[in-house]
Amino acid sequence: MRDDEIAAVRVELEAFVAGVFASLPRKDQRAKGKKDGPSSPCVARQYSGTLGKIGNCQIGVSVHAATDAASCPLDWRLFVPESWDDACADTNEDAARIQERRAWAGIPDTVRGHRGGCRLRGNHRVPPGPERTEHPVRARGQSLHQRPQRRGRARARPLCRPRARGTDRYRQKPSSLRELALAAGRKELHQATWRHGTKTGPGNRTAAMKSRFLALRIRPANRDIPLLEDGTLPEAWMLAEWPANEPSPTDYWISDLPADTARKTLVRLAKMRWRIEHDYRELKTGLGLSHFEGRSFTGWHRHVTLVTAAHLFITRLRLTNPKATGAA
């Protein structure tokens, strides 16, 4: 299967997804697979959430269509680390060695992507539906969108007017998310329901899943975040979940959704991550997402495309005929 044939199959899958799902908010996700040896395309020593440490692995970036009932991958890209980019080599000898590895793995010369991570949205074909995305924001080397911060250790600045160029840009030192939440106080909390589950009780007959949330506009402080044209840090949303019986927030998210985004929408998209995590477990354990043992860049994309097709078939069957029995 050639690259153009893989792209054609993904177009068909996206059109099918648009017909199955009623609404299509989209979220980024990363799949990490442990690898032994240096021969697999784009394999490198990098952090893996599956391993819980830095290890030899590949990282696949995906865009998902997601609802409260189901999710499905729409597009995939194998992350190209710096060690696989000859433009980042320190010497001509290193560049030649990397070019040889890229040619052997069949990585096109136009495929880069280590700078700031893979950006799928710029060239991703979006099926019909509302465009709701949540971009990753980096702080302390982690993607806060991808993994909620339970201790509020990421640094950020409150919205304030920066000083002129040539001086210290901000009068205030960056604060942690926890410090910003505590400074705002409980008076800024609002209760929000993100979905209805299946466990009812005397005090919750509708099985509403709800909690109290705080939403603030901040400027994430990190040297890896590109500055705006005027030299200031871009604004972002900080969302914090603060249960009634807790002395401080328990979970944090950062998102660069527009400033007029409703708090309820922020909460719904943040909590929708559980659905994608559930489906990722199904992709890996039931459909063989992490079973690829090939040595080519095109082969990896062919493999994840076929896994996506199988996952979409199962998802459609679960939504339309949940009690269907499998073949003997």
C-alpha positions as CSV (number, residue, x, y, z in Angstrom):
1,M,0.0,0.0,0.0
2,R,1.5,3.3,-1.1
3,D,1.3,6.6,0.6
4,D,-1.4,7.9,-1.7
5,E,-3.4,4.7,-1.1
6,I,-3.1,5.1,2.7
7,A,-4.3,8.7,2.3
8,A,-7.3,7.7,0.2
9,V,-8.3,5.0,2.8
10,R,-8.1,7.7,5.6
11,V,-10.3,10.0,3.6
12,E,-12.9,7.2,3.3
13,L,-12.7,6.5,7.0
14,E,-13.1,10.2,7.9
15,A,-16.2,10.4,5.8
16,F,-17.6,7.3,7.5
17,V,-16.9,8.8,10.9
18,A,-18.7,11.9,10.0
19,G,-21.8,9.8,9.3
20,V,-21.6,7.8,12.5
21,F,-20.9,10.5,15.0
22,A,-23.4,13.3,15.7
23,S,-20.9,15.9,16.9
24,L,-17.2,15.9,16.4
25,P,-15.0,17.8,18.9
26,R,-11.4,16.9,18.2
27,K,-8.5,16.2,20.5
28,D,-4.9,15.4,20.2
29,Q,-3.4,12.3,21.7
30,R,0.0,10.5,21.7
31,A,0.5,6.8,21.6
32,K,3.9,5.5,22.8
33,G,5.2,2.0,22.0
34,K,8.3,0.5,23.6
35,K,11.0,-0.7,21.1
36,D,14.2,-2.7,21.3
37,G,17.0,-1.6,19.1
38,P,17.6,1.4,16.9
39,S,16.2,0.1,13.6
40,S,12.5,1.0,13.8
41,P,11.6,4.3,12.1
42,C,11.8,7.3,14.4
43,V,12.7,5.3,17.5
44,A,14.7,7.2,20.1
45,R,15.2,7.5,23.8
46,Q,12.3,9.7,24.9
47,Y,9.7,9.9,27.7
48,S,7.0,7.2,27.6
49,G,3.9,7.4,29.8
50,T,3.4,3.6,29.3
51,L,6.9,3.0,30.7
52,G,6.7,5.8,33.2
53,K,10.3,6.8,32.3
54,I,12.6,7.7,29.5
55,G,13.1,4.6,27.2
56,N,13.6,3.4,23.7
57,C,10.2,4.0,22.0
58,Q,8.3,5.4,19.1
59,I,5.7,8.2,19.5
60,G,2.6,8.3,17.3
61,V,0.5,11.5,17.3
62,S,-3.2,11.2,16.4
63,V,-6.3,13.4,16.1
64,H,-9.5,11.9,17.3
65,A,-13.2,12.6,16.8
66,A,-14.9,12.2,20.1
67,T,-18.3,12.3,21.7
68,D,-19.5,11.2,25.1
69,A,-20.4,7.9,23.6
70,A,-17.4,7.0,21.5
71,S,-14.2,8.2,19.8
72,C,-12.2,7.2,16.8
73,P,-8.8,8.3,15.4
74,L,-9.0,10.4,12.3
75,D,-5.4,10.9,11.4
76,W,-1.9,9.6,12.5
77,R,1.6,10.9,12.2
78,L,4.8,9.2,13.5
79,F,6.7,11.7,15.5
80,V,10.2,12.5,14.1
81,P,12.6,13.1,16.9
82,E,15.7,15.3,16.6
83,S,18.0,12.3,16.3
84,W,16.2,11.4,13.0
85,D,16.5,14.9,11.5
86,D,19.7,15.5,9.6
87,A,19.1,19.3,9.7
88,C,19.8,19.1,13.4
89,A,23.1,17.2,13.2
90,D,26.2,18.9,14.6
91,T,28.6,17.6,12.0
92,N,28.4,16.6,8.3
93,E,29.3,13.0,9.3
94,D,26.3,12.9,11.7
95,A,24.1,14.4,9.0
96,A,25.2,11.8,6.4
97,R,24.5,9.0,8.9
98,I,21.0,10.3,9.7
99,Q,20.3,10.7,6.0
100,E,21.2,7.0,5.5
101,R,18.9,6.0,8.3
102,R,16.0,8.0,6.9
103,A,16.5,6.6,3.4
104,W,16.6,3.0,4.8
105,A,13.3,3.6,6.7
106,G,11.7,5.4,3.8
107,I,11.1,8.7,5.5
108,P,10.3,11.4,3.0
109,D,12.6,14.4,3.0
110,T,9.6,16.7,3.6
111,V,8.7,15.0,6.8
112,R,10.2,16.8,9.8
113,G,8.3,17.5,13.0
114,H,10.5,17.5,16.0
115,R,10.2,21.3,16.3
116,G,7.4,21.8,18.8
117,G,6.0,18.3,18.1
118,C,3.8,17.1,15.3
119,R,1.2,19.5,14.0
120,L,-1.6,17.5,12.5
121,R,-4.3,20.2,12.3
122,G,-2.5,22.4,9.8
123,N,-2.9,19.8,7.0
124,H,-5.6,17.5,8.4
125,R,-8.7,17.0,6.3
126,V,-11.6,17.8,8.7
127,P,-14.9,16.1,8.1
128,P,-18.1,18.1,8.3
129,G,-19.0,19.1,11.8
130,P,-18.3,21.7,14.5
131,E,-14.6,22.5,14.7
132,R,-13.7,22.3,18.4
133,T,-10.0,21.8,19.1
134,E,-7.8,22.0,22.2
135,H,-4.2,22.6,21.4
136,P,-1.4,21.3,23.6
137,V,0.5,23.9,25.7
138,R,4.0,22.9,26.9
139,A,5.2,23.6,30.4
140,R,8.2,22.0,32.2
141,G,8.6,19.6,29.3
142,Q,5.1,18.1,29.5
143,S,1.9,18.6,27.5
144,L,-0.6,19.9,29.9
145,H,-3.4,19.3,27.5
146,Q,-2.4,15.7,27.2
147,R,-1.9,15.0,30.9
148,P,-3.9,16.9,33.6
149,Q,-1.6,18.3,36.3
150,R,-2.7,17.0,39.7
151,R,-0.2,19.1,41.7
152,G,-0.4,22.4,39.9
153,R,3.4,22.6,39.4
154,A,3.4,24.2,36.0
155,R,4.4,27.9,36.0
156,A,2.2,30.6,34.6
157,R,1.7,34.4,34.9
158,P,-1.5,36.2,35.7
159,L,-2.8,38.6,33.0
160,C,-0.9,41.9,33.4
161,R,0.6,44.6,31.2
162,P,4.2,43.7,30.4
163,R,7.0,46.2,30.6
164,A,8.6,47.7,27.5
165,R,11.2,45.9,25.6
166,G,14.7,45.9,27.0
167,T,13.5,45.6,30.6
168,D,12.2,42.7,32.7
169,R,9.1,41.7,30.6
170,Y,6.8,41.1,33.6
171,R,6.8,42.7,37.1
172,Q,5.5,39.6,38.7
173,K,7.4,36.3,39.0
174,P,5.6,33.3,37.5
175,S,3.3,31.5,39.9
176,S,2.2,27.9,39.9
177,L,-1.3,26.9,38.8
178,R,-2.1,26.0,42.4
179,E,-1.0,29.5,43.6
180,L,-3.2,31.1,41.0
181,A,-6.2,29.0,41.9
182,L,-5.8,29.7,45.6
183,A,-5.4,33.4,45.0
184,A,-8.7,33.4,43.0
185,G,-10.4,31.6,45.9
186,R,-13.5,29.5,46.2
187,K,-15.7,32.5,45.3
188,E,-14.8,31.9,41.6
189,L,-15.9,28.3,41.7
190,H,-18.9,27.2,39.6
191,Q,-20.5,23.7,39.5
192,A,-20.6,22.0,36.1
193,T,-22.0,18.7,34.9
194,W,-20.1,17.1,32.0
195,R,-22.1,14.0,31.4
196,H,-24.5,11.4,33.0
197,G,-23.1,8.0,33.9
198,T,-24.8,4.8,35.0
199,K,-24.5,4.8,38.8
200,T,-27.5,6.4,40.4
201,G,-28.0,7.0,44.1
202,P,-30.4,8.6,46.6
203,G,-28.7,11.9,46.2
204,N,-28.1,11.6,42.4
205,R,-30.9,9.9,40.7
206,T,-29.8,11.1,37.2
207,A,-26.3,9.8,37.6
208,A,-24.9,13.2,36.9
209,M,-21.1,13.5,36.9
210,K,-20.4,16.9,38.3
211,S,-17.9,18.9,40.3
212,R,-16.8,22.5,41.0
213,F,-14.5,24.2,38.5
214,L,-12.4,27.4,38.3
215,A,-11.5,29.0,35.0
216,L,-8.9,31.7,34.7
217,R,-7.2,33.5,31.8
218,I,-3.4,33.2,32.2
219,R,-0.1,33.4,30.3
220,P,1.7,30.1,30.6
221,A,5.4,30.8,31.4
222,N,7.8,28.5,29.6
223,R,10.8,29.2,27.3
224,D,9.5,26.8,24.7
225,I,6.3,28.8,24.1
226,P,6.6,31.1,21.1
227,L,6.1,34.7,21.9
228,L,3.6,36.9,20.1
229,E,4.7,39.7,17.7
230,D,4.7,42.2,20.5
231,G,7.0,40.0,22.6
232,T,4.3,38.9,25.1
233,L,3.3,35.4,26.1
234,P,0.1,34.2,24.5
235,E,-3.0,34.0,26.7
236,A,-4.6,30.6,27.6
237,W,-7.3,29.1,29.8
238,M,-6.4,27.5,33.1
239,L,-9.1,25.1,34.2
240,A,-9.0,23.7,37.8
241,E,-11.2,21.1,39.4
242,W,-11.8,21.9,43.1
243,P,-14.0,19.3,44.9
244,A,-16.0,20.5,47.9
245,N,-14.1,18.3,50.4
246,E,-10.6,19.3,49.1
247,P,-8.4,22.1,50.5
248,S,-7.1,22.9,47.0
249,P,-7.8,21.9,43.4
250,T,-7.0,18.3,42.5
251,D,-6.7,18.6,38.7
252,Y,-5.5,21.2,36.3
253,W,-5.7,21.8,32.5
254,I,-4.3,24.5,30.2
255,S,-6.0,25.2,26.9
256,D,-5.6,27.8,24.2
257,L,-9.3,27.7,23.2
258,P,-10.7,31.2,22.4
259,A,-11.3,33.6,25.2
260,D,-15.1,33.5,24.7
261,T,-15.3,29.7,25.2
262,A,-17.9,28.8,27.8
263,R,-16.8,27.2,31.0
264,K,-19.1,24.3,30.4
265,T,-17.4,23.7,27.1
266,L,-14.0,23.7,28.8
267,V,-15.1,21.2,31.4
268,R,-16.7,18.9,28.8
269,L,-13.7,18.8,26.6
270,A,-11.3,18.3,29.5
271,K,-13.4,15.4,30.9
272,M,-13.8,13.8,27.5
273,R,-10.3,12.6,27.7
274,W,-11.5,9.5,29.6
275,R,-13.2,8.3,26.4
276,I,-10.1,8.5,24.3
277,E,-8.1,6.8,27.0
278,H,-10.6,4.0,27.0
279,D,-10.5,3.6,23.2
280,Y,-6.6,3.7,23.2
281,R,-6.6,0.8,25.6
282,E,-8.9,-1.0,23.2
283,L,-6.7,-0.1,20.2
284,K,-3.6,-1.4,22.0
285,T,-4.9,-4.5,23.8
286,G,-7.6,-5.7,21.4
287,L,-6.6,-4.5,18.0
288,G,-2.8,-4.6,18.0
289,L,-1.9,-0.9,17.7
290,S,1.4,-1.5,19.4
291,H,2.2,-4.8,17.6
292,F,3.9,-3.3,14.6
293,E,7.4,-4.8,14.1
294,G,8.2,-3.4,10.7
295,R,11.1,-1.1,9.7
296,S,9.5,1.4,7.3
297,F,7.8,4.7,7.8
298,T,5.1,3.9,5.3
299,G,4.5,0.5,6.9
300,W,3.9,2.1,10.3
301,H,1.2,4.4,8.8
302,R,-0.3,1.5,6.9
303,H,-0.6,-0.5,10.2
304,V,-2.2,2.2,12.2
305,T,-4.7,3.0,9.3
306,L,-5.8,-0.7,9.3
307,V,-6.1,-0.7,13.1
308,T,-8.3,2.5,12.8
309,A,-10.5,0.8,10.3
310,A,-11.0,-2.2,12.6
311,H,-11.7,0.2,15.6
312,L,-14.3,2.2,13.6
313,F,-16.1,-1.0,12.6
314,I,-16.3,-2.1,16.2
315,T,-17.4,1.4,17.4
316,R,-20.1,1.5,14.8
317,L,-21.3,-2.0,15.8
318,R,-21.3,-0.9,19.5
319,L,-23.4,2.2,18.7
320,T,-25.9,0.7,16.4
321,N,-26.3,-2.9,17.7
322,P,-24.6,-3.3,21.1
323,K,-26.1,-6.7,21.7
324,A,-24.8,-8.3,18.5
325,T,-23.1,-11.6,18.9
326,G,-19.7,-12.5,17.3
327,A,-19.2,-15.2,14.7
328,A,-18.4,-18.7,16.1
